[in-house]
Every structure is written in structure tokens, then in C-alpha cells.
Amino acid sequence: MLDANRSGTATASPRAAAQELVAPALPLRPPGSAARCTRVLLSPYTRLSLLVALLVGAGACVLLFEPQRLLTHGWPPQLGGAAAAVVFAAAYGLCTVAFVPRPLLNLAAGALFGSQVGLATALTGTVLGAGVAFGLGRLLGQDALRPLLRGRWLRAADGQLSRHGFRSMLALRLFPGVPFWAANYCAAVSRMGWLPFLLATGLGSIPNTAAYAVAGARASAPTSPAFLIAMACIAVPALAGTVVAWRKRHHLRDR
């Protein structure tokens, strides 16, 4: 719109001038096929599917290679000394990710390396396997699984792990009952930090791992005091964990 000034000349109004300066909006291009594929590949459910596929593949490898044969056939003769301990610790960690029970691996560590070296090797593998499982669950499963935490028990467990991560994980490691792999992936889905998780895993796994390592090292003498004490140290925490879980069931149910 033109406005006349005092001199009689016509000038454009500010609104009209502003409209003239605005560039016409360009039509938005639809996302290309590469962008759509990237969005699909990075979606939470695609990552969760990848995690499930990795775990299924790891479980199949365990069934194929049968790591429990270490208890009967022993360690390969080509490996010995520190190299054998390092390889066993790495294999231990990968086996825990693939759902191999830790008691079996702890017994094998004690039987192959003795009580002290077996304990150190088993603890190293425990922390390594827990870290790998936690990282996989946090990277590939957390975004897809957190919206599914709707049940009271699931919300209560998630809140406990998120708010009191260190002491909750320490209790889970000290009092066996929850499978090792389940605790790892539950912690990964929660908001627990890396450092509390790894510290609680390392500290809380010492008593139980030591008992199994001693039992494995003394398995050839099942009536020896060391073997009997080790078996008692395995049974008592398991019983205590069962009692604590039984007493806390109403508290979790009411939350």
C-alpha cells in the first residue's frame, strides 16, 4: 500500500515493504531414500532387534562349542601361564554375555588355575562380561525397552536401580538369585551409571566367585575342609538372598 507524505510523493508502507523483502518459501523436499534408511536403521526397535540377534548368535555359539568341556578336558596344551589366564578371562566375559552360568565358569577357573589365579581370572572376566552386556543393553536396547516399563514390579525395579544403583547392584551380586545376565541387562535399561555398575559388580562378586574358585581347585578332594567351607559359602548367601527376596515381596508388590 502506498502512503502520501507531506511533499506529495507516494511511499510504501512499512508492512508492504517488509512483505516485499521476505523471500518466497521454497517447497520442502521429501527425505531421500538414504535418509529414510538411516532413520530406520537407527530406530530403537531396529537396534533392539540387532541386540536380540547378537544374543541368539552368541547362545548358538555356546551350544556349538560347549565351553563346559573345560571341566572335563582341561585347557588346551598350547596355552599356558599368563597368556592362558588372559585368554580365559576374555572367553569368560564373552561366555557370560552368551548366558553361560557363572558358577560353571568359576569352577573351571579354579580347576584350571588354582584358587588365587583362578579368582583373579574369574573376577576379570566377570567385570569384562558385565561391561560388555551393559554396553550392549544401553546402546541397543534402552530406548526401545524403557517405554515398556509399565508393570509395578518393573517400575519398582527400575526406580531402585536408577536411584540407588551402587547399593542395589552390590546386593544383587552379593546375594545370588537373579541371573548374572538378567541383572546386567536390567541395569542397562535403567538409568544407572557405568562406574557404580562396574564397581558394585567387581566388589559384590568377590565372595561368591572366591567360593566357587576354591571349590573348583579342591574338587578332587571333596571331603577337605577348604572344599566344605567353600560349599558353605556358596549355600549361605543363596539362602540369605532367598529369605530377603521373600520378605521384600510385599514391599515391591505395593509400590
N, C-alpha and C positions, 0 to 999 in steps of 0.2 A: 504494500500500500504506500502511496506517495503522499507526503505531508508538505504543505507550503510553508516556507519560512518567511520572515519579515521582508526579505528582499524580493519575494515573489517567485523564487526558484523552488522547484519541487525536489524533495529529498525522500529517500526511502526510510520507512520507519525502522526502528531497531529490530523489531520482531521479524520483519521481512528480510532485513539484511542478514540476520542470524540464520534464517531458513535457507538463504542463498548460499551461505558458507558451508552448510552441512553437506557432506558428500553423500550421494545416494548409496543406500545399503546394498552391499553385494550379496547375492544369494549364497547361503551356506552349502558347501559341498558335502555330500554324504560321505561318511567314513569309508575309506577304501577297504579292500579285502584283507590287506596286510594288517590294518588297524583292528579290524574285527577279529581276525585270527589271534592277534596278540592279546586282545581283551578276553577272548575265550580261554586261551591257554593259561592266562594269569588269574583266572577266576578262582574263587575259593574252592568250589566243588571240583574243578579240574585238578587243583593241587591235592585235594583230599583223595581223589581217585588215584593220583600218582603215588601217594603215600601207601594206600591200600595195595597197589600193585607191587611196590617195593617190598612190603612186608610179606605178601604172599610169595614172592620170588625168594625172599630170604628163608622163609619157612620150608619151601620146596628144596632149597639147597641143603638145609639141615637134614631133612629126611633122606636126601640122596647120599650125603657124605657121612652121616651118622657119627657126629663127634663123640658120642658116648663110648665109642670103641677105644678111646684113650684110656679108659679104666681097665680094659681087658688086654689090649695090645701094646699099651705104652706109647711113649713118644718116639717119633721116627729117629733112627740112629744117626741120620745125617746132621741133626741139630743137637747142640749141646752147650752147656754153660749159659752165659748171659744172652746169647742170641736166641736160645730156646726159650728163655724167660720172656724176652721181648716179643717173640712171635706168638707165644701162648697168650700173653696179655692182650695183644691185638685180636687174636682169634676169640678170646674170651669176650671182649667187648662186642664184637660182631655177632657172636652167638646169643648174647643177651638181647640184642636188638631183634633177633630172629626167634625169640620166645623160648630159647633153651633154658631150662630151670637152672638158677644159680647154684643150688645145692650140689647138683651133679658136677658143675664146673669147679666148685670149691673143693669137692672131694678129689677131683682129678688133679687140681693144683697141688694139694697136699701129697697125693700119692706120687706125683712126678718129681716134685722139687723139695719135698720136706716141709716141715711146719713153718719155718721162718721165711724162706724164699717163696714158698707156696702162698703164704699170707700176703706178702708184698705184691706178688704177681697177680693174685686174685683181686686185691684191692685196686690195683692199677686198672685191671680190666673192668672192674665194676664201675669206677668213675668214668672211664672211657666209654663204655657202653651206655651208661646213663646220659652222658653228654650228647652222644650221637642220637639217641632216641629223643631226648628233649629238643635238640635242634630240629630234627625231622618233624616232630609234632608241632613245634612252634611255627616253623616255616610253611609247612604244607597242610596242617590240619586245624590250627587255631581259629582262623577266620570263618571256616565252614562249620565248626562244631560249637563255638560259643553261643550262637543263636539257638541251639537245640537244648541248652541247659534250662529246662523248664520244670522238671520234677523237683520236689522238695529235697530229696536226698542229694540230687545232683547240684542244686543251688547251694545247699549247705556245705558240701564237699568243696565246691569251687570257692565259696567265701572263706572257708577255713584255710585253704591253700593260698589264696590271694592275699589275705590279711596277715596270716601267721605262717608264712611259708617255711621258714627255717625250722621252727619247733614242730610243725606238723609233719614235715618230711623226715625230721630226725626221729619222731615217734614211729612213723611207718617203717623206717629202716631198722630201728631197734627191736620192734615187736613184729615179727613176721606174721603174715596173714594175707596181706594184699600182694598179689604177684608183682615181681620187680618191674616187668614191662608195663603193667597197668598203672603203677604209681608214676612211672616216667611219663607216660602219655597224658595222664590226668594232670600232672604238674605242668606239662607243656601247654595244655589247653587253658589252664588258669593264668593269672597274671603274676605268678611267682617269678622272681628274678633268677638270672643264671647263677650268680655267686651263692646265694642262700641254698639253692638246689644242690649244687655240686659239693659245698661244704657239708651240708646235712647228710648227703649220700656217703661221702667219704668217712665222716665220723661215725654215723649211725650203723654203717656196715661192718665196722671193725669187730665187734664181739661175735656176731653170727658167723662171719667169714673165718675168723680165727678158730672157732669151734669146729667148723667143717674141715678146715685145712689140717688141724691136728688129728681129727678123726680119719681123714684120708691117709695121713702119714703113718698112723698107728693101726690101720685096718688089718694088717697081718697079725696083730696081737689084740683081738677084741676083748680080752679079759684084763688088759693092762690098765692101771689107774688113769693114765693120760687119756686113753680111749673112752673110759667110762665117764670121766669128768667132762670130756668134750661132748658126749652124747647128752649129759645132763644140762650142759649149757645150751644145747640146741632145743631140748624139750621145754625147759623152764620159760624162756622168753615166748615160745609159741603158746604155751598155756596162759601166760600172763596177757598176751595180746588177745587171746580169745575171751578172757574174762573182761578185759577193758572194753572190747567191742560189744560184748553182751550188755554191759552196764550202761554204755553210751547209746544204745539203740533207741531208747525212748527220747533222749535229748535230740538226736538227729531227726527223728520222726516228727517231733513237734515244731521244728524250725520252719 
